[in-house]
Amino acid sequence: MSKRISLSQKRGKIDPFSIAFLDIISCGFGAVVVLILIFRFDPLEKITSAPLLQEDTTAAFNNLLAEARLTQKSDQAKVVLNKLAAIEKNQIVVQQKLERTLVELRQSVAAEQFIGRQKKQKLKSLMHEIERVKIAGSKTSAPSKPDEEVGGIIVDRDYVVFIVDTSGSMLEIWERVAARMTQILGQHPKVKGFQIMNDNGNYLVSSYEKRWISDTPKMRGHILKLFKLWRSTSNSSPTEGLFRALTDFKSQTANMSIYVLGDDYSGSDFDSVIDKVRLLNRGGARINAINFISRRASTDRFSILMREIALDNQGTLITL
């Protein structure tokens, strides 16, 4: 006899694990939905916070840049300070050298001044001796006028001017002329200034026109070398040189000696020249003359003119 199959038997058995899995999935999905619903979502939050972050980054970058610049300036300042310290150190060394040099120069000047005072004393003694010889030589057994040409040239002035004839006849004996001028200048151990021009009034050194040449050993040597090589045309007439010397240096005539070196006078007038020299020489410059004997000197007019001018202006004429 066949049994009747029930409805429950037809459906089969239900797996309890499949039902549990569906429950878990459903609960998880529900939990996600609940979280989304209860979470407060603000879409503007990121938008508003982004610029602030950017501003903070820019400020930090600017701060770093400023610090870098300060560091660079500090390094540069250190370099400058080191250079200044080195310069100051060098200046101290230079200052010490200059101070030592100054002390040495002062000692040298003091020694030269002492030597100069000794030379002045010797010079005064020689001048007194010359005056004594002149007075003794002028005395005779019978009263007569003193001979003012006796004795040498007096060197008692602080400024000296040489007026030299540079004509052809003088150039032939130029070595003698240069030697005599060097000798005369040597008789003045130290002067405040000297000058050289030719008989036409042209200066040996044009850059020193109307100015005194400083009297130093180096300058004396330089000027004497130039004088030995000097070649300048002239007309054998010392009048122009005398007039210019007395005019250009009229403020020092009271303390000035003039030496005229020549061998001839090409002019024909004596009295007007003597009168003009007397007019220009109101300060009392001492005018001396050196008359050179040369083969080409045709007359004795130079000695005649300069003898009168020397006698009239406290000077002396010497013929060589």
MOSUL-V786276 format. One record per pair of residues at least 6 apart in sequence whose C-alpha atoms are under 7 Angstrom apart, sorted by the first residue. I is the first residue (numbers start at 0). J is the second residue. Records with the same first field share a line. If there is no record, write none. Layout:
I: J / J
This chain:
126: 153
129: 150
132: 150
133: 149 / 150
136: 149
137: 145 / 146
148: 315
152: 315
154: 187
156: 254 / 255 / 256
157: 190 / 191 / 192 / 254 / 255
158: 190 / 191 / 192 / 193 / 254 / 255 / 256
159: 192 / 193 / 194 / 255 / 256 / 257
160: 193 / 194 / 195 / 256 / 257 / 258
161: 194 / 195 / 196 / 257 / 258 / 259
162: 195 / 196 / 197 / 198 / 240 / 258 / 259 / 260
163: 196 / 197 / 198 / 259 / 260 / 261
164: 197 / 198 / 233 / 235 / 260 / 261
165: 197 / 230 / 231 / 232 / 233
166: 232 / 233 / 234 / 235
168: 293 / 295 / 296
169: 262
177: 227
189: 214
190: 214
191: 213 / 214
192: 211 / 212 / 213 / 214
193: 211 / 212 / 214
194: 211 / 212
195: 202 / 203
196: 202 / 203 / 240
197: 240
198: 233 / 235 / 236 / 237 / 238 / 239 / 240
199: 233 / 236 / 237 / 239 / 240
200: 239 / 240 / 243
202: 208
209: 247
234: 265
235: 263 / 264 / 265
236: 264 / 265 / 266
238: 272
242: 276
245: 279 / 280
252: 280 / 282 / 283 / 284
253: 282 / 283 / 284
254: 284
255: 284 / 285
256: 284 / 285 / 286
257: 285 / 286 / 287
258: 286 / 287 / 288
259: 287 / 288 / 289
260: 288 / 289 / 290
261: 289 / 290 / 291
262: 290 / 291 / 292 / 293 / 296 / 301
263: 296 / 298 / 299 / 300 / 301
264: 300 / 301
269: 304
273: 308
283: 312
284: 312
285: 312 / 313 / 314
286: 309 / 312 / 313 / 314
287: 309 / 314 / 315 / 316
288: 305 / 309 / 315 / 316 / 317
289: 316 / 317 / 318
290: 302 / 317 / 318 / 319
291: 318 / 319
292: 319
305: 316
306: 316
309: 315 / 316
